Amino acid sequence: MAIKVDPTSLYSVKDLQGLLGVSRNTIFDMIIDRRLPANKIGKKHLWSGELILRSLATPSIQSDIGR
């Protein structure tokens, strides 16, 4: 499965749900378990495309994608 992420864009939780094919709860589980670093701005979690690409390279994230 090819995931297209623009390294210069910002992504929300909803964006990550669509990109990774996981539920909102799975994303928050990955944040809590520190498998997915997150930047919280106000009440929103946002990720840079560059951070997502680096995180996707780790085996712990790869095992969650599309389950």
Secondary structure, 3 states (H helix, E strand, C coil): CCCCCCCCCEECHHHHHHHHCCCHHHHHHHHHCCCCCCEEECCEEEEEHHHHHHHHCCHHHHCCCCC
